[in-house]
Amino acid sequence: MGEPILEVKNLHVHFETHDGTAEVINGIDFTIERGETAALVGETGCGKSVTVKSIMGLLPSATIPEGEIRYKGEDVLSLSDAERHSRRGKEMSMIMQDPMTSLNPVLTVGEQMMDVLKWQGRPRLSLSKLVRDALSTGSKAEHRERAIEMLGEVEISAPERVFESYPVELSGGMRQRVLIAIALLSEPDLLIADEPGTALDVTTEAKVLDLLDELVEERDTSVLYITHDLGVAREVSDRINVMYAGEIVEQAPTADLFANPQHPYTRGLLESIPTLSTGIGDGIEGHLPDYTDPPVGCRFVERCPHAEPACYDAYPYPRQTGSDHATACHLFDGPPARERHESLAADPVDIGTAPWLVAGGDAPGDVSADGGTDQ
Ligand code: SF4
């Protein structure tokens, strides 16, 4: 650890819509160290998937007016399509959310895995290589062997049978394991897992997440988990980035975030986790802002129980609120947690201190001394 594998700096992502420009991602910064597992957490529509698809170069209709995405120090936004394609799949890989729609229904699992092995890291079109591959039975046999071995590694008990099966013949849990096998086939250094268990029942999701955890630890793969569930993020990640309406509102090591949640949105998410003592939480009232006309100041202002008039106009830049903890809220004092990007520069405003700090209250969600909840 210690050396970043991925650095996202002041990233802005816009889309043109009939109603104007949607400013979906608004100046986010985060870093993943080598071997680290980080989570990006927030509700549906907050920009998590747009962020990771921007990293992977899978958003041809978006514009990125500002920002940098550095993979192993290299600015991937300045690379050509062919150069990005050559890194995708081999260096960086992604597990998509829904295994049913992510797998091709008219190809067998084996055909899809063989395709990945054949094309990983290669330029998009190469007729000579196509012909050479078509004549090369040796590499086909090796690829088949490697694919079946990988299906075994994701604990599929009859890998040869699954290799010959169509996705529709498999259960949801099996399809998710196949997606994990495909994502890890090329031994990527960075794996992005976009809500990898969401389409599964709770028990199968837990098994799949445990398996994924073991596999990436064995390989020392860096992982970015995307999830709407802080409980899942606590189980799988070393570090959490809480995202709201295209901005990262709080960043901290996982145990610290659960022991000392600061941003009102993070606290609202924690209060939404069902616990044995309080049952199902109240959730957070209201909805995400319109990205074509977002608030000038804090994007959470319409839903925040602690909002003050100044929050409507003053941008709450992230400030350092602990040795490795940053929070973007005017209730907290501290030096800027990152370079104050010119487009988002703002002066601090005084709206008082967080009421739970004044009252000396506990963290929400019945957080115990070790940072766990009683859910
Ligand atoms: S800046 Fe104001 S509105 Fe935004 S989260 Fe903090 S208190 Fe709430």
Boltz pocket constraint, residues with backbone or C-beta under 6 A from the ligand:
constraints:
  - pocket:
      binder: B
      contacts: [[A, 263], [A, 264], [A, 265], [A, 298], [A, 299], [A, 300], [A, 301], [A, 304], [A, 305], [A, 306], [A, 307], [A, 308], [A, 311], [A, 314], [A, 316], [A, 328], [A, 329], [A, 330], [A, 331]]
      max_distance: 6.0
